Structure formats: structure tokens, C-alpha cells
Amino acid sequence: NQVFVDGEMMDEARWPNQTGTLLNPTRSTAQSGSDSTHVIDTTLPGGDNFWNGATIWITSGSSWIAQTSTVTAYDSVNKKLTFGGLYRTGSSYTPKSGNKYYLSGIKAALDTANEWWYDSFHSQLYLWVPGGDDPSNHTVEAKRRSTAIDLSGKSFITINGVQTNAATILTDSSSNHIVLNKIVAK
């Protein structure tokens, strides 16, 4: 999911707040005592169960891959998140001290400008626009699909002068003689 204000991508509400880049996002660090269903981090904010329902995104174990799970409990005294099991298991994938992670997916994480949170139950977007301005003073757009054009299995096609925003032009090994000309992709 992506939201744009005046053509600029906003960040999904999260902790820690995003101050990095897409390729090097801001993350916190799991501390000693973290394991396959827990992350301990003394910098975590919020009271008991504050993070319940959040998504944890973590480069666990040897940090070869990133995995996600849903937070089921948060103990604010011990700064301990509890979450469902991760898809990959074993010592190379089990969260440990030093692993990088962030939390998202709950309204309470919406705490600064340039962030958004979508309430899927009520189909409502919450947005804190840059500078705290009124959103009605801006063009607000949301991503609707991942693929703009699907050329899988297609051949001898020219795409000319198309602009895509937050979507891809998909091809596969069966796609041949495809010409993409004057494409603007953001």
C-alpha cells in the first residue's frame, strides 16, 4: 500500500518513525532475550498491549531475509513484544540480539507528519500531511494495483509514452521483442 501527497510518497505509520530511505529504512534493534516469538527492546514506547495487532517486520537470525508477523501482546514493564511464529524457523532465522526491526499497522503509530494509516474495517484513510496542513489543500492519491501493465507471455509489443506511479510493467521469460519507449516510472 502506498499513499502520495502532491506526488510525494508518504510513509506508513510506524515505529520507529521513518527518517531513512526506502533501501535503508529506520529500524530499531532487538536486544538480549529476543527469541522465536519475542523481541525485547528497552526503547519501545507505549503501555501494556499498546502494540497488539501491529505488524513486526524483522531481519531475523542471520539477517538473510526479512519476515513479518502479528504482535499479540506487549509487556511495557519488560519492554517485550510477543508475536506469532515466523514463516522461517531454525537458528539462522530466529530473532536474536542485534536484529533490526520496525512496527507498523496500528493507528497509534500515526504520530508525525508524512505518515498514514488505513482502517480497512471502516475503509478510512488517516493522514498527517507534510507541515500538518489540511489534506483538502493537497492532491492525495493511493496506490490501487501493483502491476500497471502485464506483458507476461506477450511478444512483439511496443509501449510508448506511458507514465506509471507505484506500479510495475511485468514481463516473464516468454516475453520477447518488447519495446518500452519514453516510459516515466515513479
N, CA and C of each residue as an Amber inpcrd file, in Angstrom:
protein
   558
   0.8390000  -1.1830000   0.0000000   0.0000000   0.0000000   0.0000000
   0.8810000   1.2420000   0.0000000   0.4660000   2.2140000  -0.7620000
   1.2050000   3.4680000  -0.8040000   0.2350000   4.6360000  -0.9150000
   0.6030000   5.7470000  -0.2790000  -0.1810000   6.9800000  -0.3210000
   0.7650000   8.1040000  -0.7410000   0.2560000   8.9960000  -1.5880000
   1.0500000  10.1090000  -2.0960000   0.3310000  11.4190000  -1.8120000
   1.0840000  12.4340000  -1.4310000   0.5580000  13.7850000  -1.2570000
   1.3260000  14.6810000  -2.2220000   0.5800000  15.3000000  -3.1370000
   1.1900000  16.1570000  -4.1610000   2.3260000  15.4260000  -4.8880000
   2.1160000  14.1340000  -5.1430000   3.0810000  13.3300000  -5.8860000
   4.2150000  12.7560000  -5.0700000   4.3170000  13.1020000  -3.7960000
   5.3840000  12.5940000  -2.9320000   4.8570000  11.4610000  -2.0600000
   5.6230000  10.3560000  -2.0070000   5.2000000   9.2070000  -1.2210000
   5.2640000   9.5120000   0.2750000   4.2040000   9.1420000   0.9760000
   4.1500000   9.2430000   2.4260000   4.5600000   7.8880000   3.0200000
   4.8840000   7.8750000   4.2990000   5.2830000   6.6450000   4.9790000
   4.1050000   6.0480000   5.7280000   4.0030000   4.7170000   5.6950000
   3.0060000   4.0650000   6.5350000   3.3750000   4.3500000   7.9900000
   2.3730000   4.6540000   8.8230000   2.6160000   4.9390000  10.2360000
   3.3730000   3.7750000  10.8580000   4.4350000   4.0970000  11.5990000
   5.3060000   3.0430000  12.1160000   6.1530000   3.5450000  13.2690000
   6.7870000   2.5940000  13.9380000   7.7910000   2.9020000  14.9530000
   8.9920000   2.0230000  14.7040000  10.2110000   2.5430000  14.7710000
  10.4830000   3.9640000  14.9060000  10.0830000   4.7240000  13.6410000
   9.8320000   6.0180000  13.7940000   9.4420000   6.8260000  12.6460000
  10.5200000   6.7650000  11.5700000  10.0840000   6.8000000  10.3300000
  10.9910000   6.6830000   9.1940000  11.7650000   7.9790000   8.9880000
  13.0700000   7.9050000   9.1400000  13.9420000   9.0290000   8.8110000
  14.9950000   8.5980000   7.8040000  14.9580000   7.3180000   7.4220000
  15.9180000   6.7820000   6.4680000  15.3890000   6.8590000   5.0450000
  15.7970000   5.8870000   4.2270000  15.3750000   5.8080000   2.8320000
  14.6450000   4.4940000   2.6080000  14.0750000   4.3260000   1.4140000
  13.3970000   3.0650000   1.1060000  14.3490000   1.8800000   1.1840000
  15.5850000   2.0610000   0.7330000  16.5460000   0.9610000   0.7400000
  17.2780000   0.8160000   2.0680000  17.2260000   1.8280000   2.8900000
  17.8550000   1.7740000   4.2060000  16.9150000   2.4200000   5.2270000
  15.7980000   1.7200000   5.5230000  14.7920000   2.3020000   6.4120000
  15.2770000   2.3910000   7.8580000  14.6770000   3.2990000   8.5930000
  14.9530000   3.4370000  10.0190000  14.3730000   2.2210000  10.7390000
  15.1860000   1.5860000  11.5650000  14.7350000   0.4090000  12.3070000
  15.2720000   0.4690000  13.7260000  14.6590000  -0.2900000  14.6090000
  15.1630000  -0.4230000  15.9630000  15.9370000  -1.7400000  16.0440000
  16.5020000  -2.0220000  17.2140000  17.3600000  -3.1930000  17.3640000
  16.8580000  -4.0960000  18.4850000  16.6430000  -5.3750000  18.1570000
  16.2730000  -6.3680000  19.1680000  17.4350000  -6.5320000  20.1490000
  17.0820000  -6.7440000  21.4180000  18.1050000  -6.8520000  22.4490000
  18.1540000  -8.2660000  23.0230000  19.0690000  -8.4900000  23.9230000
  19.2690000  -9.7890000  24.5530000  17.9610000 -10.3210000  25.1270000
  17.6980000 -11.6100000  24.9260000  16.4710000 -12.2410000  25.3920000
  15.4390000 -12.4060000  24.2970000  15.6800000 -11.8180000  23.1310000
  14.7710000 -11.9860000  21.9950000  14.8720000 -13.4180000  21.4960000
  13.7360000 -13.9640000  21.0300000  13.7250000 -15.3480000  20.5570000
  12.6950000 -15.5130000  19.4450000  12.2850000 -16.7380000  19.1700000
  11.4360000 -17.0320000  18.0090000  10.0580000 -16.3860000  18.0510000
   9.5820000 -15.9850000  19.2220000   8.2700000 -15.3280000  19.3110000
   8.2930000 -14.0620000  20.1670000   9.4920000 -13.5560000  20.4710000
   9.6030000 -12.3620000  21.3140000  10.7330000 -11.4520000  20.8330000
  10.5090000 -10.1640000  20.9690000  11.5780000  -9.1820000  20.8050000
  11.5700000  -8.3150000  22.0480000  12.7460000  -8.1390000  22.6100000
  12.9260000  -7.2560000  23.7580000  13.6990000  -6.0330000  23.2770000
  13.1950000  -4.8490000  23.6630000  13.8220000  -3.6020000  23.2280000
  13.4510000  -2.5210000  24.2340000  14.4230000  -2.0730000  25.0120000
  14.1610000  -1.0960000  26.0750000  13.7590000   0.2800000  25.5460000
  13.8420000   0.5030000  24.2400000  13.4390000   1.8030000  23.6800000
  11.9830000   1.8150000  23.2140000  11.2840000   0.6800000  23.3310000
   9.8830000   0.6120000  22.8910000   8.9880000   1.5400000  23.7070000
   8.1570000   2.3480000  23.0390000   7.2090000   3.2030000  23.7520000
   5.8780000   2.4900000  23.9820000   4.9960000   3.1240000  24.7470000
   3.6240000   2.6330000  24.9070000   3.4240000   1.7640000  26.1260000
   2.1610000   1.7240000  26.5750000   1.7810000   0.9200000  27.7270000
   1.4760000  -0.5190000  27.3390000   1.0840000  -1.3230000  28.3370000
   0.7520000  -2.7260000  28.0820000  -0.2200000  -2.8470000  26.9180000
   0.0560000  -3.8000000  26.0630000  -0.7700000  -4.1480000  24.8950000
  -0.9040000  -3.0240000  23.8660000  -0.1220000  -1.9700000  24.0040000
  -0.1490000  -0.8560000  23.0540000   0.0810000  -1.3320000  21.6210000
   0.9730000  -2.2940000  21.4410000   1.3530000  -2.7570000  20.1010000
   0.5490000  -3.9540000  19.6190000  -0.4460000  -4.3960000  20.3880000
  -1.2600000  -5.5400000  19.9560000  -1.8690000  -5.2670000  18.5840000
  -1.7460000  -6.2320000  17.6800000  -2.2910000  -6.1040000  16.3350000
  -1.3270000  -5.4950000  15.3400000  -0.2120000  -4.9430000  15.8190000
   0.7770000  -4.3550000  14.9110000   1.4790000  -5.4590000  14.1210000
   2.0770000  -5.0670000  13.0200000   2.9160000  -5.9740000  12.2380000
   4.3660000  -5.7040000  12.6040000   5.0970000  -6.7660000  12.9340000
   6.5370000  -6.6360000  13.1380000   7.2200000  -7.0770000  11.8500000
   8.1260000  -6.2590000  11.3520000   8.9540000  -6.5530000  10.1760000
  10.3630000  -6.6730000  10.7120000  10.9710000  -7.8590000  10.5610000
  12.2690000  -8.0950000  11.1930000  13.2090000  -8.8530000  10.2640000
  14.4640000  -8.4060000  10.2250000  15.5150000  -9.1810000   9.5620000
  16.1160000 -10.0470000  10.6670000  15.5540000 -11.2380000  10.8140000
  15.8560000 -12.0840000  11.9660000  17.0330000 -13.0180000  11.7230000
  17.5360000 -13.5800000  12.8270000  18.6150000 -14.5580000  12.7590000
  19.8590000 -13.9940000  12.0990000  20.2740000 -14.6350000  11.0040000
  21.4640000 -14.2000000  10.2650000  21.1900000 -12.9950000   9.3790000
  19.9640000 -12.4900000   9.4240000  19.5370000 -11.3010000   8.6680000
  19.6060000 -11.5020000   7.1590000  19.4140000 -12.7460000   6.7090000
  19.4050000 -13.0250000   5.2670000  18.0970000 -12.5890000   4.6320000
  17.0200000 -12.6900000   5.4040000  15.6950000 -12.3540000   4.8770000
  14.9290000 -11.5310000   5.9080000  13.9230000 -10.8290000   5.4250000
  13.0140000 -10.1170000   6.3280000  11.7400000 -10.9400000   6.4490000
  11.1890000 -10.9900000   7.6490000   9.9500000 -11.7180000   7.8920000
   8.9800000 -10.8040000   8.6410000   7.7030000 -11.1430000   8.5590000
   6.6920000 -10.3830000   9.2880000   5.8240000 -11.3200000  10.1170000
   5.2460000 -10.7620000  11.1590000   4.2920000 -11.4770000  11.9930000
   3.4140000 -10.4290000  12.6790000   2.3790000 -10.8990000  13.3720000
   1.4660000 -10.0020000  14.0780000   1.7590000 -10.0270000  15.5700000
   1.8760000  -8.8490000  16.1610000   2.1160000  -8.7260000  17.6010000
   0.8320000  -9.1060000  18.3340000   0.9540000 -10.0250000  19.2890000
  -0.2050000 -10.4860000  20.0560000  -0.2200000  -9.9450000  21.4840000
   0.9290000  -9.4670000  21.9730000   0.9890000  -8.9030000  23.3250000
   2.2140000  -8.0040000  23.4420000   2.1010000  -7.0430000  24.3510000
   3.2350000  -6.1770000  24.6540000   3.2760000  -5.9400000  26.1560000
   4.3850000  -6.3100000  26.7790000   4.6300000  -6.1110000  28.2050000
   5.4960000  -4.8580000  28.3380000   4.8780000  -3.7500000  28.7720000
   5.5900000  -2.4700000  28.8140000   6.6200000  -2.3920000  29.9400000
   6.4670000  -3.2060000  30.9750000   7.4390000  -3.2010000  32.0700000
   8.7520000  -3.8290000  31.6070000   8.6510000  -4.9780000  30.9300000
   9.8400000  -5.6830000  30.4570000  10.2100000  -5.3280000  29.0230000
   9.4200000  -4.4160000  28.4070000   9.6600000  -3.9760000  27.0200000
   9.7750000  -5.1760000  26.0840000   8.7580000  -6.0480000  26.1750000
   8.7770000  -7.3270000  25.4700000   7.5590000  -7.4650000  24.5600000
   7.8270000  -7.6050000  23.2570000   6.7850000  -7.8840000  22.2680000
   6.6360000  -9.3860000  22.1200000   5.4010000  -9.8570000  22.0330000
   5.1250000 -11.2610000  21.7240000   4.4170000 -11.2840000  20.3860000
   4.8330000 -12.1930000  19.5100000   4.2270000 -12.2790000  18.1800000
   4.1210000 -13.7300000  17.7550000   3.2710000 -13.9760000  16.7520000
   3.1070000 -15.3250000  16.2190000   4.3980000 -15.8060000  15.5810000
   4.4930000 -17.1080000  15.4030000   5.6930000 -17.6840000  14.8140000
   5.9880000 -17.1250000  13.4300000   7.2630000 -17.0480000  13.1100000
   7.6900000 -16.5860000  11.7980000   7.6520000 -17.7360000  10.8040000
   7.5800000 -17.4060000   9.5340000   7.4860000 -18.4140000   8.4750000
   8.7230000 -19.3090000   8.4540000   9.8890000 -18.7130000   8.4910000
  11.1370000 -19.4770000   8.5030000  11.5580000 -19.7130000   9.9440000
  12.0120000 -20.9300000  10.2350000  12.4470000 -21.2690000  11.5800000
  13.8590000 -21.8360000  11.5310000  14.4350000 -22.0670000  12.6780000
  15.7970000 -22.5760000  12.7680000  16.7350000 -21.4620000  13.1970000
  17.9290000 -21.8480000  13.6150000  18.8620000 -20.8800000  14.2000000
  19.2380000 -19.7470000  13.2500000  19.2310000 -19.9960000  11.9560000
  19.5820000 -18.9350000  11.0020000  18.4790000 -17.9060000  10.8410000
  17.2760000 -18.2140000  11.3490000  16.1240000 -17.3390000  11.1560000
  15.4970000 -16.8400000  12.4570000  15.9070000 -17.3750000  13.6040000
  15.3270000 -16.9960000  14.8920000  15.8100000 -15.6130000  15.3170000
  14.8900000 -14.7120000  15.6760000  15.3020000 -13.3820000  16.1310000
  16.2790000 -13.4620000  17.3050000  17.2520000 -12.5580000  17.2780000
  18.2570000 -12.5110000  18.3310000  18.7210000 -11.0720000  18.5170000
  19.5030000 -10.8670000  19.5520000  20.0510000  -9.5510000  19.8350000
  20.8020000  -9.0230000  18.6160000  20.5310000  -7.7710000  18.2710000
  21.1930000  -7.1450000  17.1290000  20.3620000  -7.1170000  15.8620000
  19.3060000  -7.9620000  15.7910000  18.4430000  -7.9520000  14.6020000
  17.6890000  -6.6330000  14.5140000  17.4790000  -6.1670000  13.2950000
  16.7910000  -4.8950000  13.0470000  15.3190000  -5.1550000  12.7500000
  14.4480000  -4.2600000  13.2350000  13.0070000  -4.4310000  13.0370000
  12.2920000  -3.0900000  13.1170000  11.0410000  -3.0920000  12.6660000
  10.1440000  -1.9640000  12.9270000   8.7280000  -2.4910000  13.0740000
   7.8440000  -1.6490000  13.6070000   6.4450000  -1.9970000  13.8460000
   5.5480000  -1.0630000  13.0410000   4.4670000  -1.5980000  12.4890000
   3.5070000  -0.7860000  11.7310000   2.1320000  -1.4350000  11.8480000
   1.1460000  -0.8090000  11.2020000  -0.1650000  -1.4330000  11.1030000
  -1.1750000  -1.0770000  12.1740000  -0.8440000  -0.1370000  13.0640000
  -1.8370000   0.2910000  14.0570000  -1.9560000   1.8160000  14.0310000
  -3.1450000   2.2960000  14.3310000  -3.4240000   3.7330000  14.2920000
  -2.5370000   4.5080000  15.2670000  -2.2360000   3.9240000  16.4120000
  -1.4390000   4.6170000  17.4280000  -0.0350000   4.9690000  16.9350000
   0.4290000   4.3160000  15.8850000   1.7540000   4.6270000  15.3370000
   1.7360000   5.8940000  14.4840000   0.5510000   6.3940000  14.1580000
   0.4110000   7.6240000  13.3710000   0.6650000   8.8120000  14.2970000
   1.9220000   9.2680000  14.3170000   2.2970000  10.2760000  15.3080000
   3.1650000  11.4070000  14.7670000   3.3060000  11.4890000  13.4400000
   4.1190000  12.5630000  12.8770000   3.6960000  12.8610000  11.4440000
   4.0980000  14.0160000  10.9610000   3.7830000  14.4000000   9.5800000
   4.3980000  13.4080000   8.5950000   3.7880000  13.3180000   7.4300000
   4.2130000  12.4400000   6.3310000   3.8630000  10.9770000   6.5800000
   2.9780000  10.6940000   7.5170000   2.5660000   9.3170000   7.7930000
   1.0810000   9.1280000   7.5100000   0.7180000   7.8550000   7.2670000
  -0.6850000   7.4950000   7.0420000  -0.9680000   6.1430000   7.6830000
  -2.2530000   5.9170000   7.9480000  -2.7270000   4.6100000   8.4160000
  -4.0950000   4.3850000   7.8010000  -4.3290000   3.1760000   7.3040000
  -5.6030000   2.8570000   6.6700000  -6.3990000   1.9080000   7.5510000
  -7.6120000   2.3170000   7.9160000  -8.5420000   1.5000000   8.6840000
  -9.3580000   0.6830000   7.6830000  -8.9570000  -0.5590000   7.4580000
  -9.6250000  -1.3890000   6.4450000 -11.0430000  -1.7660000   6.8610000
 -11.3170000  -1.8300000   8.1520000 -12.6570000  -2.1800000   8.6100000
 -13.6660000  -1.0920000   8.2360000 -13.2680000   0.1630000   8.3950000
 -14.1560000   1.2930000   8.0980000 -13.8460000   1.9540000   6.7520000
 -12.8840000   1.3980000   6.0110000 -12.4600000   1.9640000   4.7180000
 -12.1480000   3.4510000   4.8380000 -11.3240000   3.7830000   5.8300000
 -10.9920000   5.1820000   6.0790000  -9.4770000   5.3580000   6.1630000
  -8.9860000   6.3740000   5.4530000  -7.5680000   6.7080000   5.4670000
  -7.3260000   7.8280000   6.4720000  -6.3530000   7.6300000   7.3550000
  -5.9040000   8.6630000   8.2770000  -4.5580000   9.1470000   7.7570000
  -4.4040000  10.4560000   7.6390000  -3.2170000  11.0180000   7.0070000
  -2.7740000  12.2660000   7.7360000  -1.4770000  12.3510000   8.0090000
  -0.8770000  13.5490000   8.5690000  -0.0080000  14.1230000   7.4600000
  -0.5190000  15.1340000   6.7720000   0.1800000  15.6830000   5.6060000
   1.4030000  16.4890000   6.0420000   2.3550000  16.6990000   5.1200000
   3.5390000  17.4950000   5.4540000   3.1460000  18.8560000   6.0250000
   3.8140000  19.2450000   7.0810000   3.5520000  20.5330000   7.7070000
   2.2830000  20.5810000   8.5290000   1.5650000  19.4530000   8.6450000
   0.3340000  19.4150000   9.4200000  -0.8180000  20.1720000   8.7840000
  -0.7180000  20.4600000   7.5040000  -1.7330000  21.2130000   6.7730000
  -3.0180000  20.3950000   6.6180000  -4.0740000  21.0440000   6.1760000
  -5.3500000  20.3940000   5.8840000  -5.1950000  19.5590000   4.6090000
  -5.4950000  18.2540000   4.6500000  -5.3510000  17.4070000   3.4580000
  -6.1420000  17.9060000   2.2510000  -7.2390000  18.6330000   2.4780000
  -8.0460000  19.1110000   1.3490000  -7.3170000  20.1820000   0.5310000
  -6.2080000  20.6980000   1.0520000  -5.3930000  21.6600000   0.3110000
  -4.3680000  20.9790000  -0.5890000  -4.4210000  19.6440000  -0.6640000
  -3.4120000  18.8790000  -1.3980000  -4.0770000  17.8340000  -2.2860000
  -3.3050000  17.3300000  -3.2350000  -3.7390000  16.1840000  -4.0280000
  -3.2850000  14.9340000  -3.2930000  -4.2390000  14.1290000  -2.8490000
  -3.9360000  12.8950000  -2.1190000  -4.3150000  11.7250000  -3.0100000
  -3.3540000  10.8130000  -3.2260000  -3.5770000   9.6570000  -4.0870000
  -3.1420000   8.3940000  -3.3560000  -3.7860000   7.2800000  -3.6740000
  -3.4270000   5.9890000  -3.0870000  -3.2030000   4.9750000  -4.2010000
  -2.2430000   4.1070000  -3.9850000  -1.9450000   3.0420000  -4.9370000
  -3.1170000   2.0750000  -5.0020000  -3.4700000   1.6490000  -6.2290000
  -4.5960000   0.7260000  -6.3990000  -4.1500000  -0.6590000  -6.8650000
  -2.9890000  -0.7480000  -7.4980000  -2.5350000  -2.0460000  -8.0080000
  -1.0160000  -2.0930000  -8.0520000  -0.4670000  -3.2950000  -8.0410000
   0.9820000  -3.4710000  -8.1100000   1.4880000  -3.4730000  -9.5430000
   0.6850000  -4.0090000 -10.4550000   1.0970000  -4.1300000 -11.8510000
   0.3090000  -3.1530000 -12.7120000   1.0290000  -2.2650000 -13.4100000
   0.3690000  -1.3180000 -14.3150000   0.0400000  -1.9960000 -15.6420000
   0.9990000  -2.7460000 -16.1730000   0.8300000  -3.4380000 -17.4580000
   1.4360000  -4.8270000 -17.3210000   0.6790000  -5.8570000 -17.6820000
   1.1630000  -7.2380000 -17.6180000   1.4390000  -7.7370000 -19.0330000
   2.7200000  -7.9070000 -19.3390000   3.1400000  -8.4000000 -20.6500000
   3.6480000  -9.8370000 -20.5680000   3.2920000 -10.5440000 -19.5100000
   3.7220000 -11.9370000 -19.3490000   3.2370000 -12.7630000 -20.5270000
   4.1660000 -13.4900000 -21.1480000   3.8230000 -14.3570000 -22.2720000
   3.5030000 -13.6070000 -23.5550000   3.7240000 -12.3030000 -23.5770000
   3.4090000 -11.4930000 -24.7590000   4.6850000 -11.1900000 -25.5390000
   4.5360000 -10.9890000 -26.8550000   5.6780000 -10.6840000 -27.7130000
   5.2940000  -9.6610000 -28.7660000   6.3440000  -8.9950000 -29.3070000
   6.1860000  -8.0220000 -30.3890000   5.2200000  -6.8970000 -30.0020000
   5.5230000  -6.2780000 -28.8630000   4.6870000  -5.1910000 -28.3530000
   5.5700000  -3.9730000 -28.0880000   5.0650000  -2.8010000 -28.4390000
   5.7260000  -1.5340000 -28.1270000   4.8110000  -0.7310000 -27.2120000
   5.3630000  -0.2970000 -26.0880000   4.6570000   0.5890000 -25.1690000
   5.3720000   1.9320000 -25.2610000   4.6350000   2.9820000 -25.5930000
   5.2460000   4.2800000 -25.8480000   4.5290000   5.3840000 -25.0630000
   5.3240000   6.2020000 -24.3570000   4.7810000   7.3930000 -23.7190000
   3.8110000   7.1440000 -22.5840000   4.0830000   6.1440000 -21.7600000
   3.2030000   5.8200000 -20.6340000   3.8780000   6.2550000 -19.3360000
   3.0780000   6.7570000 -18.4050000   3.5810000   7.0930000 -17.0780000
   2.9610000   6.1400000 -16.0680000   3.7920000   5.5300000 -15.2270000
   3.2960000   4.6780000 -14.1470000   3.7350000   5.2820000 -12.8180000
   2.9270000   5.0730000 -11.8190000   3.2320000   5.5730000 -10.4900000
   2.9840000   4.4500000  -9.4970000   4.0400000   3.9990000  -8.8250000
   3.9460000   2.9660000  -7.7960000   3.4250000   1.6440000  -8.3390000
   3.7640000   1.3300000  -9.5840000   3.3570000   0.0580000 -10.1870000
   4.4210000  -0.3660000 -11.1980000   4.4010000  -1.6300000 -11.5640000
   5.4190000  -2.1660000 -12.4600000   4.8490000  -2.5170000 -13.8240000
   5.7550000  -2.7150000 -14.7580000   5.4250000  -3.3130000 -16.0480000
   6.0280000  -4.7060000 -15.9810000   5.1820000  -5.7090000 -16.0000000
   5.5860000  -7.0870000 -15.7530000   5.8540000  -7.8310000 -17.0570000
   6.9860000  -8.5280000 -17.1170000   7.3000000  -9.4380000 -18.2210000
   7.7630000 -10.7510000 -17.6130000   7.9230000 -11.7640000 -18.4500000
   8.4740000 -13.0300000 -17.9720000   9.3890000 -13.6110000 -19.0470000
   9.8850000 -14.8260000 -18.8230000  10.8350000 -15.4290000 -19.7630000
  10.2130000 -15.7140000 -21.1240000   8.8950000 -15.7240000 -21.2220000
   8.2100000 -15.9360000 -22.5010000   7.9840000 -14.6290000 -23.2590000
   8.2490000 -13.5040000 -22.6270000   8.0660000 -12.2000000 -23.2710000
   9.2640000 -11.9230000 -24.1780000   8.9960000 -11.6120000 -25.4470000
  10.0590000 -11.3640000 -26.4260000   9.7430000 -10.1250000 -27.2430000
  10.8180000  -9.4450000 -27.6950000  10.6730000  -8.3090000 -28.6030000
   9.7040000  -7.2640000 -28.0390000   9.9330000  -6.8940000 -26.7820000
   9.1420000  -5.8650000 -26.1060000   9.9440000  -4.5630000 -26.1540000
   9.3170000  -3.4840000 -26.5860000   9.9630000  -2.1750000 -26.6190000
   9.2150000  -1.2540000 -25.6570000   9.9540000  -0.7090000 -24.6890000
   9.4050000   0.2730000 -23.7560000  10.0860000   1.5960000 -24.0850000
   9.3210000   2.5670000 -24.5680000   9.8810000   3.8150000 -25.0550000
   9.2170000   5.0020000 -24.3570000  10.0390000   5.9190000 -23.8760000
   9.5510000   7.1360000 -23.2180000   8.5960000   6.8200000 -22.0640000
   9.0120000   5.8780000 -21.2270000   8.2410000   5.4870000 -20.0500000
   8.6980000   6.3430000 -18.8670000   7.7650000   6.9050000 -18.1490000
   8.0700000   7.6190000 -16.9110000   7.5470000   6.7440000 -15.7800000
   8.4690000   6.2240000 -14.9680000   8.0870000   5.3270000 -13.8700000
   8.5700000   5.9290000 -12.5560000   7.6370000   6.0950000 -11.6230000
   7.9860000   6.6290000 -10.2960000   7.5540000   5.6380000  -9.2430000
